[in-house]
Amino acid sequence: MSKTAEKQGSTAKPVTSRIANKVWREVSRPVRQLSRRIHGEEVAQTQPAASTYQQPEFDPKIATIEPEAIPFIQRLVRESRQYSGPIIEIGTLLGVTTTHMALAKAPEQKIITVDLYCWNPWGVTPAIHEAHTTQMLHYLVQTGHVDRVRMDKDEFFAKYRGPAPAMVFLDAMHDYENTKLDIEWAQRVGAKIISGHDYCDLHPGVIQIVDELGGPRELGGSVWVL
Ligand SMILES: C[S@@+](CC[C@H](N)C(=O)[O-])C[C@H]1O[C@@H](n2cnc3c(N)ncnc32)[C@H](O)[C@@H]1O
């Protein structure tokens, strides 16, 4: 036997053996597929169940107005229909209250909602926060019912040259000084209805300034109106 033949003989399988292997592969294919599926299921079962993961809570209703405040704010919006000028919301978050107000406004009324995306209760980045709000308000913005303004509220106040607002809803910062500044701006530009959120024990500064200005004319949940 030549060296080449020896070498070939040591690695190449006889023809009968190769045919037998092929037949075995074909015959055993369904069994192997089943085995893979079972193995896959076993692998999946070794992963922790979704419920055992520590999911960060993403409830879009956190930090928005309480359910009992929704009919109240919608009543204020309906009251504002008699005035010209926009409805201005300071502090959009995701736009949840914006959408509640949009449902009650007159078709020709515009809502301007202002946010700097500097705070949210879910710990997401400002970019993610703004992306979600953009999506939430997409229809209302595209149809001209809402103007979404990304700006610090004090800059917005300084730049605002529009008509006297029919209504303002103040819901960005809830300390005494900021709520006072927000109300003073609303009074300066002649807002017809001045309202805001969080007249509650958690925000004593809001209670203090609203009380100093005569107290809430009415409360709906923790939504106040002067
Ligand atoms: C309580 S959330 C607003 C909730 C919203 N009005 C609702 O009812 O669904 C407060 C929002 O105010 C924004 N904000 C806080 N300080 C601000 C500032 N100086 N200028 C603009 N937006 C501000 C935050 O980014 C946050 O989205």
PDBQT file of the ligand as one rigid body, heavy atoms in Angstrom, charges set to zero:
ROOT
HETATM    1  C1  LIG A 301     -45.600  66.796  39.189  1.00  0.00    +0.000 C 
HETATM    2  S1  LIG A 301     -44.948  66.753  37.572  1.00  0.00    +0.000 S 
HETATM    3  C2  LIG A 301     -46.268  67.420  36.583  1.00  0.00    +0.000 C 
HETATM    4  C3  LIG A 301     -47.474  66.527  36.509  1.00  0.00    +0.000 C 
HETATM    5  C4  LIG A 301     -48.467  66.871  35.423  1.00  0.00    +0.000 C 
HETATM    6  N1  LIG A 301     -48.936  68.243  35.513  1.00  0.00    +0.000 N 
HETATM    7  C5  LIG A 301     -49.669  65.949  35.524  1.00  0.00    +0.000 C 
HETATM    8  O1  LIG A 301     -50.616  66.303  36.216  1.00  0.00    +0.000 OA
HETATM    9  O2  LIG A 301     -49.644  64.868  34.935  1.00  0.00    +0.000 OA
HETATM   10  C6  LIG A 301     -43.799  68.048  37.591  1.00  0.00    +0.000 C 
HETATM   11  C7  LIG A 301     -43.111  68.313  36.241  1.00  0.00    +0.000 C 
HETATM   12  O3  LIG A 301     -42.543  69.611  36.321  1.00  0.00    +0.000 OA
HETATM   13  C8  LIG A 301     -41.314  69.629  35.647  1.00  0.00    +0.000 C 
HETATM   14  N2  LIG A 301     -40.504  70.725  36.178  1.00  0.00    +0.000 N 
HETATM   15  C9  LIG A 301     -39.961  70.826  37.412  1.00  0.00    +0.000 A 
HETATM   16  N3  LIG A 301     -39.309  71.977  37.540  1.00  0.00    +0.000 NA
HETATM   17  C10 LIG A 301     -39.451  72.638  36.361  1.00  0.00    +0.000 A 
HETATM   18  C11 LIG A 301     -38.998  73.894  35.867  1.00  0.00    +0.000 A 
HETATM   19  N4  LIG A 301     -38.273  74.727  36.636  1.00  0.00    +0.000 N 
HETATM   20  N5  LIG A 301     -39.324  74.259  34.621  1.00  0.00    +0.000 NA
HETATM   21  C12 LIG A 301     -40.067  73.429  33.837  1.00  0.00    +0.000 A 
HETATM   22  N6  LIG A 301     -40.515  72.234  34.249  1.00  0.00    +0.000 NA
HETATM   23  C13 LIG A 301     -40.201  71.837  35.485  1.00  0.00    +0.000 A 
HETATM   24  C14 LIG A 301     -40.738  68.250  35.874  1.00  0.00    +0.000 C 
HETATM   25  O4  LIG A 301     -39.825  67.924  34.870  1.00  0.00    +0.000 OA
HETATM   26  C15 LIG A 301     -41.985  67.364  35.893  1.00  0.00    +0.000 C 
HETATM   27  O5  LIG A 301     -42.212  66.788  34.651  1.00  0.00    +0.000 OA
ENDROOT
TORSDOF 0
